[in-house]
Amino acid sequence: MNDLSPDLVELRGSHPAPHDIALSSEHRDRLRSRVDTAIGRHETRRRLALAVAAPATVLACASAVAAVAVLALTGPSPATTATVDRPVLASAAAVRVLDRAADRALATTAPVVREDQFVYTRSATLTNEGTFGGAVSLGDLHTREIWLGQDPGPFGWRDDVIRELGQDWPLESGGPSPAGARRPTYAWLAALPTDPGALLDELEHVAVPVDGQSQDQAVFDVVGNLLSEQLLPPPTAAALYRAVTLVDGVEVDRGATDALGRRGVGISRADERFHTRTTWIFDSETFELRGTKWFFTHADGSPDTLFGATAVLETAVVDRAGQEPGSST
């Protein structure tokens, strides 16, 4: 079944055919350790969606999912806003990009999102389809859609769904999961502190490093999770971007491209514990977030190995799970 939209069909020809990339035994051991540790922790919603997939699909996606913000998200409800002075630690170039992204967010009109509605995101996605512990094998570029319910109650997630690879995958939370860091709703995000320093304090409370990760990396991953497939209140988006300027090790990646090959400017941080790198790609003119890429890094200085990428195509608010924007059904 071909679920590619016309724009993806047109752009697919510019991407190389799927290919195998060998991982060293060291990379496989690190990844296996990370997965084993993460299994005992709270799962993110993307991993939980894979629990209903066929075993082969789970194994094919596990290596990519494991390195994409597999974190425990715990902690209290959002705190009231207070001013907290924290030093700027990101590179000067990264600060300029993140400040522009924050300014762009604040200039955006805030949408109206009711608790009985769903946030919808459609994206182009490249995933690792290799076997767990084996070589990276990038699959075909394909479309992914997700519907996230905004009901703040403990079972507000029960109708959440991902549509990908020609099938609908229900999202499970394994029990009660009210709105919070593990299941951020628009209203919950809107209640977060908008002072960057105060917000960073909040993030440090909910970001739990995995298997020896640095706290800075855990925070960067949590922010990436909150930015991913979400509709953010403009003040919250701006505060998140400016909070990242207070995180050490954040660099700019000029000329970065998203999964569609759209060129922009990247904001990157390398995870020294697991030898991976995450890059958020922003439009170089509007500074809108375009997508994300994930890489394995190599101690010998060889080029990083891409193992996952996204490109945001559309974000909207709809009334029902499975409903396309602009459709009544």
HUVEN-V454151 format. One record per backbone hydrogen bond with DSSP energy under -0.5 kcal/mol. CO is the residue of the C=O (numbers start at 1). NH is the residue of the N-H. E is the energy in kcal/mol with one decimal. If there is no record, write none. Layout:
BEGIN
CO	NH	E
CO	NH	E
END
This chain:
BEGIN
1	3	-0.7
5	8	-0.7
5	9	-2.1
6	10	-2.1
7	11	-1.5
8	12	-1.9
9	13	-0.6
11	14	-1.6
12	15	-1.9
19	138	-1.2
21	136	-2.7
24	28	-2.3
25	29	-2.4
26	30	-2.3
27	31	-2.6
28	32	-2.7
29	33	-2.3
30	34	-2.1
31	35	-2.5
32	36	-2.7
33	37	-2.1
34	38	-2.5
35	39	-2.1
36	40	-0.7
37	40	-0.7
38	41	-1.8
44	48	-2.0
45	49	-1.7
46	50	-1.1
47	51	-0.7
48	51	-0.9
49	52	-1.1
50	53	-1.7
54	57	-0.6
54	58	-2.1
55	59	-2.4
56	60	-2.1
57	61	-1.9
58	62	-1.6
59	63	-0.6
61	65	-2.6
62	66	-2.8
63	67	-0.9
65	68	-1.6
66	70	-0.6
67	69	-0.8
69	71	-1.3
71	73	-0.5
72	74	-0.6
72	208	-1.1
82	84	-0.5
84	86	-0.5
87	89	-0.5
89	249	-0.6
91	95	-2.4
92	96	-1.9
93	97	-1.7
94	98	-2.8
95	99	-2.6
96	100	-1.9
97	101	-2.4
98	102	-2.2
99	103	-2.5
100	104	-2.4
101	105	-2.2
102	106	-2.3
103	107	-1.2
105	108	-1.6
111	113	-0.6
114	117	-1.5
117	150	-2.0
118	120	-0.6
118	318	-2.6
119	148	-2.3
120	316	-2.4
121	146	-1.9
122	313	-2.9
122	314	-1.9
123	144	-2.7
124	311	-1.8
125	142	-2.1
126	309	-2.2
127	129	-0.6
127	139	-2.6
131	134	-2.3
136	21	-2.9
137	129	-3.7
142	125	-3.0
143	165	-0.6
144	123	-2.8
145	163	-3.1
146	121	-1.9
147	149	-0.5
147	161	-1.6
148	119	-2.5
152	179	-2.1
153	156	-1.8
154	177	-3.5
155	158	-1.6
157	160	-2.3
160	171	-2.0
161	147	-2.6
162	164	-0.6
162	169	-3.8
163	145	-2.4
164	167	-1.2
167	164	-2.5
168	170	-0.6
169	162	-2.3
183	180	-1.3
185	189	-2.7
186	190	-2.2
187	191	-1.0
188	191	-0.7
189	192	-1.3
194	196	-0.5
195	199	-2.9
196	200	-2.4
197	201	-1.9
198	202	-1.9
199	203	-2.7
200	204	-2.4
201	205	-1.1
202	205	-0.6
202	206	-1.4
203	207	-1.8
206	74	-0.9
206	208	-0.7
207	209	-0.6
208	72	-0.6
209	211	-0.6
210	213	-1.0
214	218	-2.0
215	219	-2.3
216	220	-2.4
217	221	-2.5
218	222	-2.1
219	223	-2.6
220	224	-2.2
221	225	-2.1
222	226	-2.2
223	227	-2.1
224	228	-1.4
227	230	-0.8
230	232	-0.6
233	236	-0.6
233	237	-2.5
234	238	-2.4
235	239	-2.1
236	240	-2.6
237	241	-2.3
238	242	-2.3
239	243	-2.3
240	244	-1.7
241	245	-0.7
243	246	-1.5
244	247	-1.7
245	89	-1.7
245	90	-2.3
247	250	-0.9
250	91	-2.5
251	268	-2.7
253	256	-1.1
253	266	-2.9
256	264	-3.1
258	261	-2.0
262	258	-1.5
264	255	-1.0
265	282	-2.9
266	253	-2.9
267	280	-2.8
268	251	-2.7
269	278	-1.9
270	272	-1.0
271	275	-1.3
271	276	-1.3
275	297	-2.8
276	271	-3.3
277	295	-2.5
278	269	-1.6
279	293	-2.4
280	267	-2.4
280	282	-0.5
281	290	-3.5
281	291	-1.4
282	265	-2.5
283	287	-1.7
288	283	-2.7
290	312	-3.5
291	281	-2.9
292	310	-2.6
293	279	-2.6
294	307	-2.7
294	308	-1.0
295	277	-2.3
296	305	-2.7
298	301	-1.6
304	306	-0.6
305	296	-2.6
307	128	-0.5
308	294	-2.6
309	126	-2.8
310	259	-1.3
310	292	-0.5
311	124	-2.7
314	122	-2.8
316	120	-3.0
318	118	-2.9
320	323	-1.7
324	327	-2.2
END
